Amino acid sequence: MDETDLNTAASSEALDALQSRTQDLELAANGFARAMSRAFSASVTGGRQLDDVLKGLALRLSDLALRMAFKPFERSLAGGLESLLSGLTGGAGLLPSLTAARGAVQPFAAGGVIGAPTYFPLMRGGVGLAGEAGPEAILPLARGPDGRLGVASQATGAASIMIHIATPDAESFRRSESFVAGQIARAVARGQRTL
């Protein structure tokens, strides 16, 4: 390797470390903001004493600071274990999925709702966050007849379509009956394509 390659590699590593620390700070700031707003909203809505609210806030903030302090240790330990497991199994490693699960694994193949902020592994690496702004739905996807990926329909049978036509002139309806039937057939076909 020449000097340019070494500088590029060092810059890339420094940038990765900076991005990681920036993400950690962003998560900490968001956690701090959530803790503050929860504490004060609890005092207003719950009628609690201000000193109780401040004590609870101090405990939450110290917990947050402690978790942030152990984050680098957790990352290095997780990276080492992932490398070990990856080497033993010959695969990409299972640890990111298990780490993101943080305990019990809940299947969402039939869909579900996430009601609290939840971390999850992304297909191409990294970690995603769902439910950070409130409840979020997980919906199963399926390919339609046209090959496009979309939300899977749970339809369990044929739909009934009833059309009522009222006209004072029955003869004009008989003349336009085939036109109306064609329009209805085209509308139904369009509806089936979008399922």
N, C-alpha and C positions, 0 to 999 in steps of 0.2 A: 504494500500500500504506500502511496506517496503522501506527502504532507496535506494535500487538498482533501484526499479521502479521509484522513484522520481528523481534520478540522470539521468536515461535514458530519462524520459520525459523532464527534464530541458535541457539535451544535445540536444534532438531532436528539442526543441523550439529554442535553440540558433543556431543550424545548419540551421533551416528554415529561421531565421532572417538574418543570414550571407549570405545564398544563395540569398535572396531577395535583400539585399544591394549590393551584387556582381553583380546581374543582372542590378540593377539601375545604378551602376557605368559603367558597360559595355555599356548600352544604352547611357549614357551621353558621354562616350568617343567616341562612334560611331557618335553620333550627333555632337560633337565638330569637329571630323575629317571631316564629311560631310560639315559642315558649313565653315571650313577653305578651303577645296578644291573648294567648289562652289564659295567662295569669290574670291579666286585668279584666278580661271578659268574665272570668269566673268570679272575680270580686264584685263586679257590677251585677251580674245576674244571680249569683248565689248568695249575696248578702254576707259574705265572709269578712272577717276582720282583715284590715290591710296588712298587719304584721304576719298573719297566717299566709296570706297570698305571697308576700315577699319572701317568707321562709321557703315556701314551695317553689318559688321562682329560683331562689338561690340553689336549692337542691337540683332542680332541672338543669340549670346552667353549669353546675359543677359536674353533673353527669355527662353533659354534652362536652365539656372541656376534657374530661377524662377519656371519653371515647375518641376524641380527636387526637389526644396525646398518644394513645395506643394504636392509632391507625397505621403509622409506618411499620410498627412491629407486626401488626396483623398482616399487612401487605407482604412483607418479606417472608413471614412464616408461610402464608398461603402460596406465595410463588415457589418457595422451596418444596413444599408438599406437592404442589401441582407438577413441578418438574420430576419429582420422585415418582409419583403415580403415573405420569406420562411415560417415563422411561420404563417402568415396570410393565405397563400394559401395552406399550407401543402405539398408543393413541394420542389424541390431542389433550387428554386429561379430562377428568370428570369434576375436578374440584371447583371450577367456576360455577357450575350449576348447583352443586351442593352448598357452596358458600352462599350463593344468592338465596337458596331456599331457607337458610337459617333455621332449620328445624323441620317441622312437618311439611310434607309435600302435598299440595292440594291440586288435583287434576282439573283442568278447565277445557277438556275436549268438547263438552256439550255447552260451553259458555259459562259465564258467571259474572260476579260483580266484585270489584276490589274497592273496599270502603276506606282504606287508610293508605298512606304512602308505602309503597312496596317496591323493592329493588328486584330486578330480574336480569338474567344474562341475555345478551343479544347474539344473534346468529353469527355475526362476523367478529365477535369479541366485544368487550366493553360491557357496561352495565346500563340498563334502562331504569327509569323511575316512573311508576304508574300510580295514579290516585293522589298525586301531590296537591291537586286543586279540588279534591272532592271525589265522590264515588265515580268509578269508571267501569264500563262494561267490556267484557271479553266475549267476542262473538266468533263462532267457528266459520271458517271460510271454505268455499267450494268453487270449483270451476263450473261455469254455466255451459250450455250447449254451444255457445259461441267461443268458448275457451277462455273467457275473461274470468278473473278471480274476483269473487264478491262474497257477501254475507250469505251463509247457507240458509235456505228456506226450510221451515219446519212444516210445510204443507203436508197434510195427511190424506189427500184424496182430491177428487175433482171438485172444482168450484161450480156452484150453480149460478147461472146468469138468467135473470128474468127481465124481459123487456115488455112494457105495456105501451101500446100505441092506441091512441083514441083519435078518431077522425070522423067528421060528419059525412065525408064523401068516401064510401067504401070502394067505389070503382077506381078512384085515383090511387088509393092505397094498393089495390091489386096490380095496377100498372107499375108502381114503384117498389113492389115487394122484393123483387130480385135485387134491386139497387140497395135497399135497406139491409137485406140479408148479407150482401157482399161487404158492406161497410162494417157490419157487426163482426163478420168472420175476420176481416183485416184487423180490427181492434183487438179481438181475442188473440190472434196470432202475435201481434205486437206485445201484448201482455205476457204471453208465454215466453217470448224471447228474452224478456227482461228478468225472468225469475232466476 
